[in-house]
Amino acid sequence: MSSVLFSPIALRGLTLKNRIAVSPMCQYICDDGNANDWHLMHYGSLALGAGGLLTFEMTNVSPSGRISQKCATLCSDENEASWKRVVELCKKFGGAAIGIELAHAGRKASTVPPAQGGRALKPEEGAWETVAPSALPYADWHTPRALAKGDLVTLVDEFVASTQRAHRAGFELIEFHAGHGYLMHQFLSALSNQRTDEYGGSVENRMRFPLQVFAAMREAWPKDKPLGVRLSVTDWVEGGLDMSQSLLFAHQLKKLGCDFVDVSSGGLDHRQQVPFAPGYHVGFAEQMKREVGMTTMVVGLVTGPKQAEEIVASGKADMVVMGRGVLYNPRWSWHAAEELGVDIPYVPKMFPAHPSLRPAVFPNRAKA
Ligand SMILES: Cc1cc2nc3c(=O)[nH]c(=O)nc-3n(C[C@H](O)[C@H](O)[C@H](O)COP(=O)(O)O)c2cc1C
């Protein structure tokens, strides 16, 4: 059977062998932001057969931009070397292109990891000052300091420096995190951005800083490497960011050379009411793709091969992005190919597991 899911897709100079991506997922296991042996095992495993693109977890451009003390950073030589080791292993043995998600948590920094309750760190636990467009906290977490103009210049420099480090570490793609309630999203949403300068007020003003950061990153990232954005297209809260504003933002990103948009939602306001259901972002992705015409990825409860095939074959999105589904089944793409009747090559060393070598299917090839 021919499959769109298993057809290649080009993003600038990078051609992905299929349209399945592994979603960035924080591991909350770094010391000083460095990758370690867990990352070798975890990403090494996912690089073998989860998808054509493997995007590493939210990696912050400064220690103060971390969600927790155990989150990843890419802002020192030590960080760079640690992530390079993981990228090299994945590329040496795996079959996926390797990307990284660059971010700053803003007012959602200085917390304990979600598995330990996801609350603000206490002073005696090493809490640090958080920053945001305005001095408005997320739920009952820390009240952030409103960023001054000079801080914005520093932040641009930090995103640029991490972008350059990502290139040196061997990453092939960057996803700029402008969703899930983190710093860029805090600028975009009127619920968290109540600035009175040119970075607040109208949607054009709220987009200004994320667009400045994106443009600087694009300039610093090699021309043949793709740079895209993860967006929360709606806050699911009255008065928050909505699809019409997200479409405006995406149009501007496209003008700046954005290669893809990864459609997600929520994370900005604890009052959100998210209608979780299989593929619950697909409608937004479809509208994004139709109205903006940028390569569109969709994440969120995409778990089944036929579901994934339908999403891309019908043109609702160009790629599917999977989180928990590939944690559950790190060989998801192999199993999807078999279910869809597509013959895909496996990475070397793994070929004996290929369905075509099962005697019941191809007795002659099994003898060879
Ligand atoms: C353990 C875990 C860690 C996550 N960390 C990140 C992250 O670092 N960056 C991000 O953009 N989303 C993160 N997410 C959200 C996922 O990338 C994904 O958007 C979400 O899980 C919905 O997709 P799914 O239904 O396929 O799991 C995380 C999700 C999980 C389960």
PDBQT file of the ligand as one rigid body, heavy atoms in Angstrom, charges set to zero:
ROOT
HETATM    1  C1  LIG A 401       6.923  13.625  30.054  1.00  0.00    +0.000 C 
HETATM    2  C2  LIG A 401       6.509  14.750  29.159  1.00  0.00    +0.000 A 
HETATM    3  C3  LIG A 401       7.375  15.822  28.980  1.00  0.00    +0.000 A 
HETATM    4  C4  LIG A 401       7.033  16.867  28.121  1.00  0.00    +0.000 A 
HETATM    5  N1  LIG A 401       7.932  17.868  27.886  1.00  0.00    +0.000 NA
HETATM    6  C5  LIG A 401       7.706  18.739  26.877  1.00  0.00    +0.000 A 
HETATM    7  C6  LIG A 401       8.736  19.592  26.416  1.00  0.00    +0.000 A 
HETATM    8  O1  LIG A 401       9.886  19.520  26.853  1.00  0.00    +0.000 OA
HETATM    9  N2  LIG A 401       8.418  20.466  25.436  1.00  0.00    +0.000 N 
HETATM   10  C7  LIG A 401       7.180  20.519  24.863  1.00  0.00    +0.000 A 
HETATM   11  O2  LIG A 401       6.967  21.340  23.970  1.00  0.00    +0.000 OA
HETATM   12  N3  LIG A 401       6.206  19.693  25.260  1.00  0.00    +0.000 NA
HETATM   13  C8  LIG A 401       6.446  18.788  26.218  1.00  0.00    +0.000 A 
HETATM   14  N4  LIG A 401       5.496  17.874  26.554  1.00  0.00    +0.000 N 
HETATM   15  C9  LIG A 401       4.260  17.832  25.766  1.00  0.00    +0.000 C 
HETATM   16  C10 LIG A 401       4.454  16.842  24.610  1.00  0.00    +0.000 C 
HETATM   17  O3  LIG A 401       5.505  17.231  23.762  1.00  0.00    +0.000 OA
HETATM   18  C11 LIG A 401       3.164  16.696  23.788  1.00  0.00    +0.000 C 
HETATM   19  O4  LIG A 401       2.867  17.943  23.220  1.00  0.00    +0.000 OA
HETATM   20  C12 LIG A 401       1.998  16.235  24.646  1.00  0.00    +0.000 C 
HETATM   21  O5  LIG A 401       2.384  15.139  25.458  1.00  0.00    +0.000 OA
HETATM   22  C13 LIG A 401       0.806  15.825  23.781  1.00  0.00    +0.000 C 
HETATM   23  O6  LIG A 401       1.198  14.813  22.866  1.00  0.00    +0.000 OA
HETATM   24  P1  LIG A 401       0.848  13.246  23.133  1.00  0.00    +0.000 P 
HETATM   25  O7  LIG A 401      -0.642  13.161  23.337  1.00  0.00    +0.000 OA
HETATM   26  O8  LIG A 401       1.309  12.548  21.895  1.00  0.00    +0.000 OA
HETATM   27  O9  LIG A 401       1.606  12.810  24.346  1.00  0.00    +0.000 OA
HETATM   28  C14 LIG A 401       5.795  16.852  27.446  1.00  0.00    +0.000 A 
HETATM   29  C15 LIG A 401       4.926  15.781  27.655  1.00  0.00    +0.000 A 
HETATM   30  C16 LIG A 401       5.283  14.728  28.478  1.00  0.00    +0.000 A 
HETATM   31  C17 LIG A 401       4.336  13.566  28.619  1.00  0.00    +0.000 C 
ENDROOT
TORSDOF 0
